[in-house]
Amino acid sequence: MTKKSFQPDRILSYFRMEWFSLLLVTVSGLIYNLGLLAGPWFEGKMTGCLVGILEGTGTFSNMLTLVIGYVIAIGVVQGARYLKRFYVRRFANNVNRSMKGILYGNLVEKSRKELEEEGAGSIMTKAILDVDDCAEGMRKFTTEIFDTGVALAAYAGMLLYYDWRLTILCMLLPPISYTVAEKMKCIIQRTGAAYKIQSGILSSATLDCASNAITYRVFGCETRRKEVYEENLDAYEKSAVRANIWNAALPPIYKVISMAGFLFILYFGGRNVLGSGWKAWDVAAFTTFLSCFTKLSTKSSSAAKLFNAVHKAQVSWKRIRPLMKETAVSEVSDAQQPGALMVSQLSFSYPNGKAVFDHLSFSAQPGEIIGITGPVACGKSTLGKVFLCEYPYQGSIQFHGQELGDMARTERTGIVGYLGHDPELFNDTVSNNILMGDSQYDVQRQLKMVCLDEEVRNMEEGTDTLVGSSGIRLSGGQAQRLSLARTLCHMRPVLVLDDPFSALDRSTEEQIFTNLKAETSRSIVLLISHRLYLFPKMDQIIWMGSGTPIVGTHQELMDTVPEYAALFHAQEGGHAHEAR
């Protein structure tokens, strides 16, 4: 199957993609299920031979031949069964891997806002449980179609051969089990959907407890948070019990309905043996017919159970289908050549919200560092995120004369580098957190640039030290500098740094700033900070007050913006006092 014809939001595409595995499942399934017919035949013959031996008309050699043939038949059947199970599991694993790969590709394309609205718990449930349920439903469907379907047809044919009237009478009951299964569809889907929702809520609650455990202990609210968690756990358990009750209770009902045909066989089959029925049977024929019907009923009830798995899979598929879309393989673009940045009449407001800032205009050349500051909640960080183009903006942001918002995402990645306010580190080594899979850079140089080389050298395993999830094994300052080292390692023509020095002492901040200025001679740096003692060294400053931002040099803002001057003097005064 060509990649072009593959449609990830179509279930049939996954079956077509795994056609070779399904072919082997079909062949081995046919051998297995047709071979199962040998069981009732041999059982009937051996019963008849045993009766013959007891009556003196049979011989031991005939029984031995039947036993050897039976053993060989069992060996062939079990070998085919192994191959069928192996390839149907391989089919399910491949589908599972493909679905998770496609879902992951769609998740990484989503904006931070969309991911936050979805919730971490819901995303985890969809990426793991829902995909697993879809793959399991497809596996069971495949097993029943290529396994049970053939077996049912074969057993039905054998029963018709022995007595077609009795067969039709017995076969009136199995369809009832399928009807019951279809009627239970709504219940199974409703309870399954409720279970998945509660699973997502519980996952979110678990992540919250793990992330904020220290905060809860410090503020003495562990008991309350535990009560909330237990409430979520109780709701999850109740939904799981309701879903499992219906999944576990219905199969026995299907089997009882299917096996009710025994009553007809005992009565009408007994009459056949006695010679007063529709056909003349001996004991061997009666045993063979009964054995065939038993296996058919078992298979029939198993096929009815398929409805449960399919209904669960349908619930999961509805949840993940919006994420099962073909995504282009987007490689991160290499850093583009330096260029001028022109911002004109830039305004931004969140959907259905008031304007965050209006009519910001400035220009910058490579080598310039532009400071961005202002009161609390004035939109500093929002301005930095605007350059990522995750939200639509008004006005113009041009790099090299090209509008940033009109570029493809992969093209923008080669222009704008970003360091958020909160360090985002992976549960990996110091080295891998910096290099991000690119081994061409010198890790030690990047660490020295952010004054982290000595501290890393003193760590137990140096640059191979694991930092833990979100850098939990590092201090706040270490995590911040490590994130900065990664950003500087993968240099871009425009760098947005959101408060990169907030957790550092002044001397370390000044040293890193000196290194930053030397390293970014070919880049434009937008440095967001609430600490102003480095701002006199910057080329331009953007004051984010209420309304339209004000752009100028440090001295210009000191002369024209009283709020900026007051904030600067307050910080400098405090520092001088600390020095005394």
C-alpha positions in Angstrom: 0.0 0.0 0.0 1.4 3.4 -1.0 1.9 6.1 1.5 -0.2 8.4 -0.7 -3.3 6.1 -0.5 -3.1 5.6 3.2 -5.8 7.5 5.1 -5.1 7.5 8.8 -8.7 8.4 9.7 -10.0 5.3 7.9 -9.9 2.0 9.7 -9.8 0.1 6.5 -6.5 1.7 5.6 -4.8 0.0 8.6 -6.1 -3.4 7.4 -4.8 -2.7 3.9 -1.4 -1.5 5.3 -1.0 -4.9 7.1 -2.2 -7.1 4.2 0.8 -9.5 4.4 0.3 -10.2 8.1 -3.5 -10.7 7.4 -2.7 -13.0 4.5 -0.7 -15.3 6.8 -3.4 -15.0 9.4 -5.9 -16.1 6.8 -3.9 -19.1 5.6 -3.0 -20.3 9.1 -6.5 -19.6 10.3 -8.0 -21.7 7.5 -5.7 -24.6 8.3 -6.4 -24.3 12.0 -10.2 -24.1 11.7 -10.5 -26.8 9.0 -8.3 -28.9 11.1 -10.6 -28.5 14.1 -13.2 -30.5 12.1 -10.9 -33.5 12.5 -11.5 -33.4 16.3 -15.2 -34.3 16.2 -14.7 -36.8 13.4 -12.0 -38.6 15.3 -13.9 -38.4 18.5 -16.9 -40.0 16.9 -14.9 -42.7 15.2 -13.0 -43.6 18.4 -16.3 -43.7 20.3 -17.7 -46.1 17.7 -14.5 -48.2 17.6 -14.6 -48.4 21.5 -18.2 -49.6 21.3 -17.1 -52.1 18.6 -14.3 -53.4 20.8 -16.7 -53.9 23.7 -19.1 -55.7 21.5 -16.3 -57.8 19.9 -16.6 -56.3 16.4 -13.7 -53.9 16.6 -9.9 -54.3 17.0 -7.2 -52.6 19.0 -5.2 -51.9 15.9 -8.0 -49.8 14.4 -8.2 -47.8 17.7 -4.4 -47.3 17.6 -4.6 -46.0 14.1 -7.3 -43.6 15.0 -5.4 -42.4 18.1 -2.2 -41.8 16.0 -4.1 -39.9 13.4 -5.8 -37.8 16.1 -2.4 -36.9 17.6 -1.0 -35.9 14.2 -4.1 -33.8 13.5 -3.8 -32.1 16.9 -0.1 -31.3 16.1 -1.0 -29.7 12.7 -3.9 -27.7 14.3 -1.8 -26.4 17.1 1.1 -25.4 14.8 -1.4 -23.5 12.6 -2.9 -21.9 15.8 0.5 -20.7 16.9 1.2 -19.1 13.5 -2.2 -17.5 13.5 -1.8 -16.0 16.9 1.7 -14.8 16.2 0.7 -12.9 13.1 -2.5 -11.5 14.4 -0.6 -10.1 17.4 2.0 -8.7 15.0 -0.9 -7.1 13.0 -2.3 -5.5 16.2 1.2 -4.3 17.4 1.9 -2.7 14.0 -1.5 -1.0 14.0 -0.9 0.2 17.6 2.5 1.6 16.7 1.2 3.3 13.5 -1.8 4.9 15.4 0.4 6.2 18.2 2.9 7.6 15.7 0.2 9.4 13.8 -1.4 10.7 17.0 2.0 11.9 18.3 2.6 13.7 15.0 -0.7 15.5 15.4 -0.1 16.4 19.1 3.3 18.0 18.4 1.6 20.2 15.7 -0.9 21.6 18.2 -0.4 24.9 19.9 0.3 25.2 23.6 -3.2 26.6 24.0 -4.9 23.6 22.4 -2.9 21.2 24.5 -3.7 23.0 27.7 -7.4 23.0 26.8 -7.3 19.3 26.1 -5.6 18.5 29.4 -2.7 16.2 30.1 -4.8 13.5 31.6 -7.1 13.4 28.5 -4.1 13.4 26.2 -2.5 10.5 28.1 -5.8 8.5 28.0 -6.2 9.0 24.2 -2.5 8.3 23.4 -2.4 5.1 25.5 -5.7 3.5 26.5 -7.8 4.6 23.5 -5.2 3.5 20.9 -4.7 0.2 22.8 -8.5 -0.4 22.8 -8.7 0.4 19.0 -5.9 -2.0 18.2 -7.4 -4.7 20.5 -10.8 -4.3 18.8 -9.2 -4.7 15.4 -7.2 -7.7 16.6 -10.4 -9.5 17.9 -12.3 -8.6 14.8 -9.5 -10.1 12.7 -9.4 -13.2 14.8 -13.2 -13.7 14.6 -13.4 -13.1 10.9 -10.5 -15.2 9.9 -10.9 -17.7 12.7 -14.4 -18.1 14.1 -16.2 -17.3 10.8 -14.5 -20.1 9.0 -15.0 -22.5 11.9 -18.7 -21.6 12.2 -19.2 -22.3 8.4 -17.3 -25.6 8.6 -19.2 -26.8 11.7 -22.5 -25.7 10.2 -21.7 -27.7 7.0 -20.8 -30.8 9.0 -24.0 -30.5 11.1 -26.1 -30.1 7.9 -24.5 -33.2 6.5 -25.6 -35.3 9.5 -29.1 -34.0 9.9 -30.2 -30.8 8.1 -33.6 -30.6 9.9 -32.1 -30.8 13.4 -29.3 -28.4 12.4 -31.8 -25.7 11.3 -33.7 -26.2 14.5 -30.6 -25.8 16.6 -29.3 -22.9 14.6 -32.4 -20.8 15.4 -30.9 -19.9 18.8 -27.3 -18.5 18.1 -28.7 -15.5 16.1 -30.6 -14.5 19.2 -27.3 -14.0 21.0 -26.2 -11.6 18.3 -29.4 -9.7 18.5 -28.9 -9.4 22.3 -25.4 -8.2 21.7 -26.5 -5.5 19.3 -29.2 -4.3 21.7 -26.5 -3.9 24.4 -24.5 -1.7 22.1 -25.7 1.6 23.6 -25.0 0.4 27.2 -21.5 -0.8 26.5 -20.6 2.4 24.5 -22.1 4.7 27.2 -20.3 3.0 30.1 -17.1 2.7 28.1 -17.1 6.4 27.3 -17.8 7.4 30.9 -14.9 5.2 32.0 -12.5 6.9 29.5 -13.5 10.3 30.7 -12.9 9.4 34.3 -9.6 7.8 33.4 -8.5 11.1 31.9 -9.6 13.0 35.0 -7.8 10.6 37.3 -4.6 10.9 35.2 -4.8 14.7 35.5 -5.3 14.5 39.3 -2.3 12.1 39.6 -0.1 14.4 37.6 -1.2 17.3 39.8 -0.4 15.4 43.0 3.0 14.4 41.7 3.9 17.9 40.5 2.6 19.9 43.5 3.3 17.5 46.3 5.8 19.8 48.1 3.4 22.8 47.8 0.7 20.8 49.4 2.9 19.8 52.2 4.2 23.3 52.8 0.8 24.8 53.0 -0.7 22.0 55.0 -3.4 21.1 52.5 -2.4 17.4 52.0 -5.6 16.1 53.7 -7.9 18.2 51.5 -6.0 17.3 48.3 -6.1 13.7 49.3 -9.8 13.9 49.8 -10.2 15.4 46.3 -8.0 12.7 44.8 -10.0 10.0 46.5 -13.2 11.5 45.1 -11.7 11.2 41.6 -10.5 7.7 42.4 -14.0 6.7 43.6 -15.6 8.1 40.5 -13.0 6.2 38.3 -13.6 2.9 40.2 -17.4 3.2 39.9 -17.2 3.9 36.1 -14.7 1.0 35.7 -17.0 -1.3 37.6 -20.0 -0.3 35.6 -18.1 -0.8 32.3 -16.6 -4.2 33.5 -20.0 -5.5 34.8 -21.5 -5.2 31.3 -18.4 -6.5 29.6 -18.2 -9.5 31.9 -21.9 -10.3 32.4 -23.0 -10.5 28.7 -20.7 -13.2 27.4 -22.2 -15.9 29.7 -25.7 -14.8 28.5 -24.6 -15.2 24.9 -23.2 -18.7 25.7 -26.3 -19.9 27.5 -28.5 -18.8 24.6 -26.3 -20.5 22.1 -26.0 -23.7 24.1 -29.8 -24.0 24.5 -29.8 -26.1 21.3 -28.5 -29.1 23.5 -32.1 -29.7 24.4 -33.1 -30.3 20.8 -30.1 -32.6 20.2 -30.8 -34.7 23.3 -34.4 -35.2 22.2 -34.3 -35.4 18.4 -30.7 -36.8 18.3 -31.8 -39.6 20.7 -34.7 -40.4 18.5 -32.3 -40.7 15.5 -30.2 -43.2 17.5 -33.3 -45.2 18.4 -34.4 -45.2 14.8 -37.5 -43.1 15.2 -36.1 -39.8 14.1 -35.4 -37.9 10.9 -32.1 -39.8 10.2 -30.7 -43.2 11.3 -27.7 -42.6 13.6 -25.4 -44.8 15.5 -23.6 -43.7 18.7 -20.6 -42.4 16.7 -22.8 -40.1 14.6 -24.6 -38.8 17.7 -21.3 -38.1 19.4 -19.9 -36.3 16.4 -23.0 -34.2 16.0 -23.0 -33.2 19.7 -19.3 -32.4 19.7 -19.7 -30.3 16.5 -22.6 -28.3 18.0 -20.7 -27.8 21.3 -17.8 -26.3 19.4 -20.1 -24.3 17.2 -21.9 -22.8 20.2 -18.6 -22.0 21.9 -17.4 -20.2 18.8 -20.7 -18.5 18.4 -20.6 -17.1 21.9 -17.0 -16.0 21.3 -18.2 -14.2 18.1 -20.9 -12.5 20.2 -18.2 -11.3 22.6 -16.6 -9.6 19.6 -19.5 -7.1 19.7 -18.3 -5.9 23.1 -14.7 -5.4 21.9 -15.9 -3.6 18.7 -18.2 -1.3 20.7 -15.4 -0.4 23.0 -13.1 0.2 20.1 -15.8 2.4 18.4 -15.9 4.6 21.5 -12.1 5.0 21.5 -12.0 5.6 17.8 -14.5 8.4 18.0 -12.3 10.0 20.7 -9.0 9.8 18.7 -10.2 10.1 15.1 -9.9 14.0 15.1 -6.2 13.4 15.9 -5.7 10.7 13.2 -4.8 13.0 10.3 -1.9 12.8 7.9 0.8 15.2 8.8 3.7 16.2 6.6 7.1 15.2 7.8 8.4 18.5 8.9 12.0 18.8 9.6 13.2 21.7 11.6 14.7 24.3 9.3 18.4 25.2 9.7 19.1 28.6 11.1 18.6 31.2 8.4 21.0 34.0 7.7 21.0 37.1 9.9 18.6 39.9 8.8 16.8 43.0 9.9 13.6 42.8 12.0 10.8 45.3 11.3 7.8 45.5 13.6 5.1 47.8 12.5 1.8 48.7 14.3 1.8 45.4 16.1 -1.3 44.8 18.3 -2.5 41.7 20.1 -5.6 40.5 21.9 -6.7 37.1 23.0 -9.9 35.8 21.4 -13.0 37.5 23.0 -10.6 39.4 25.2 -9.4 43.0 25.5 -6.3 44.2 23.8 -3.0 43.3 25.6 -1.0 45.9 23.7 -1.5 48.2 20.7 0.5 49.8 17.9 4.0 48.6 18.8 6.6 49.7 16.2 10.4 49.2 16.2 13.2 47.9 14.1 16.3 46.0 15.0 19.6 44.9 13.3 21.8 41.8 14.0 23.8 42.3 17.2 21.2 44.4 19.0 19.8 43.4 22.3 16.3 44.8 23.0 15.1 44.8 26.6 11.3 44.4 27.3 9.9 45.3 30.7 6.9 46.8 32.4 4.6 46.3 35.4 3.3 42.9 36.5 0.8 41.4 34.0 1.5 44.0 31.4 1.9 41.6 28.5 5.7 41.1 28.4 5.6 37.3 28.0 2.7 37.6 25.6 4.7 39.9 23.4 7.5 37.3 23.3 5.1 34.5 22.4 3.6 36.6 19.6 6.9 36.0 17.6 6.1 32.3 17.7 2.8 33.1 15.8 0.8 30.7 17.9 -2.0 33.3 18.0 -3.1 35.6 15.2 -1.8 39.2 15.6 -2.6 42.5 14.0 0.0 44.6 12.3 3.3 43.4 10.8 6.4 41.4 11.9 8.8 41.2 9.0 12.2 39.4 8.9 14.3 40.0 5.8 11.2 41.7 4.3 9.0 38.6 4.8 6.0 38.5 7.0 6.6 36.1 9.9 2.9 35.1 10.2 2.8 34.1 6.5 5.7 31.7 6.7 5.3 28.0 7.1 6.0 26.8 10.7 9.1 24.9 9.6 10.5 28.1 8.0 9.8 30.1 11.2 11.8 27.5 13.3 14.9 28.6 11.4 14.3 32.2 12.3 13.0 32.5 15.9 14.5 30.8 18.9 12.5 30.9 22.1 13.2 30.4 25.8 10.1 30.4 28.0 9.8 31.7 31.5 9.6 28.2 32.9 12.6 25.9 31.9 11.4 22.9 29.9 13.9 20.1 30.4 13.7 16.5 29.5 14.3 13.5 31.7 17.7 13.0 30.0 21.3 13.8 30.5 22.7 17.4 30.7 24.4 16.8 27.3 21.3 15.6 25.5 19.2 18.4 26.9 21.6 20.9 25.3 22.4 19.1 22.0 18.9 17.8 21.2 20.3 15.1 19.0 22.8 17.4 17.2 26.3 16.2 18.1 28.2 18.9 16.1 28.2 21.4 19.0 30.7 21.5 21.9 28.7 21.0 25.2 31.5 22.3 27.4 31.6 25.6 25.4 27.8 26.0 25.8 28.0 25.3 29.6 30.8 27.8 30.0 28.8 30.5 28.2 26.1 30.2 30.9 28.5 29.8 33.8 27.4 26.2 34.4 30.6 24.3 33.4 32.1 24.1 36.9 28.9 22.9 38.5 28.3 20.2 35.9 31.9 19.1 36.2 31.4 18.5 39.9 28.3 16.4 39.3 28.6 12.7 39.8 28.6 11.8 36.0 29.3 15.2 34.6 27.5 16.0 31.3 26.0 12.4 31.5 24.2 13.3 34.7 20.4 12.8 34.4 18.5 15.9 35.3 15.2 14.2 36.1 11.7 15.0 34.9 11.5 18.8 34.2 15.0 19.2 35.7 13.9 18.2 39.2 17.4 17.2 40.2 18.7 20.7 39.4 18.3 23.9 41.3 16.1 26.7 39.8 19.2 28.6 38.6 20.8 25.5 37.2 17.7 24.5 35.3 17.3 28.1 33.9 20.9 28.2 32.7 20.7 24.8 31.2 17.7 25.9 29.2 19.6 29.0 28.1 22.6 26.9 27.0 20.3 24.9 24.8 18.8 28.0 23.2 22.2 29.5 22.6 23.5 26.2 21.2 20.8 26.2 18.5 21.3 29.9 17.6 18.6 31.6 15.5 18.6 35.1 13.9 16.0 36.2 16.4 16.1 35.1 20.0 13.2 35.6 22.4 14.4 35.1 26.0 11.7 35.4 28.7 13.3 36.3 32.1 16.4 34.1 31.6 18.2 35.5 34.7 15.4 35.6 37.3 16.9 32.8 39.4 20.5 34.1 39.3 22.6 36.3 41.5 23.7 39.7 40.0 27.3 38.8 39.4 26.4 35.6 37.5 23.7 37.5 35.5 26.3 40.1 34.5 28.8 37.5 33.4 26.2 35.6 31.3 25.0 38.8 29.8 28.5 39.7 28.7 28.9 36.2 27.1 25.4 36.6 25.5 26.3 39.9 23.9 29.5 38.5 22.5 27.8 35.3 21.3 24.8 37.0 19.6 26.6 39.5 17.4 24.8 38.1 14.4 21.4 37.7 16.1 18.7 40.0 17.4 17.9 39.3 21.1 14.5 40.2 22.7 15.2 40.0 26.4 12.2 40.1 28.7 13.0 40.9 32.3 11.6 42.6 35.4 15.1 43.3 36.7 16.5 46.5 35.1 20.2 46.9 36.2 21.4 45.5 32.9 19.1 47.7 30.8 21.5 50.6 30.4 23.7 48.2 28.4 20.9 47.3 25.9 20.5 48.9 22.5 16.7 49.5 22.8 14.1 49.2 25.5 10.4 48.5 25.1 8.3 49.7 28.1 5.0 47.7 28.2 2.8 50.0 30.1 -1.0 50.3 29.6 -2.0 50.9 26.0 0.7 51.6 23.4 4.3 50.4 24.3 7.0 53.0 24.4 10.3 52.3 22.6 13.6 54.1 23.2 17.0 53.9 24.8 17.5 53.6 28.5 18.3 57.3 28.9 15.3 58.3 26.8 12.9 56.2 28.9 14.5 57.6 32.1 13.7 61.1 30.9 10.2 60.5 29.4 8.7 57.5 31.4 8.4 58.3 35.1 7.3 54.7 35.9 10.4 53.2 34.2 12.7 55.7 36.0 11.0 55.0 39.4 11.3 51.2 38.9 15.0 51.5 37.9 15.9 53.7 40.8 14.1 51.4 43.2 16.0 48.4 42.1 19.3 50.2 42.0 18.7 51.7 45.5 17.9 48.3 46.9 21.1 46.9 45.4 23.2 49.7 46.8 21.6 49.2 50.3 22.4 45.5 50.1 26.0 46.3 49.1 26.4 48.5 52.2 
